[in-house]
């Protein structure tokens, strides 16, 4: 699976330039965005929202860059 990003506003009507949905084909499976309340040095929050992926503490996290957030997202998505 090679996830792709699209602006959240296109899919949900909200969000700015640093707010993205993660797509698997045309299906939304998660979200990556900058969060003001993030831990120091890790402003990018990622979360898996696909129904077939059970919610857990491992299905979300913080990363230093958007690119790292994509890698972290992908690693967790593929582990299930």
Secondary structure, DSSP 4 states (H G I P E B T S, - for coil): ---EEEEHHHHHS---TTEEEEEETTEEEEEEEE-TTSPTT--EEEEE--TTS---GGGEEEESSHHHHHHHHHHHHHT-
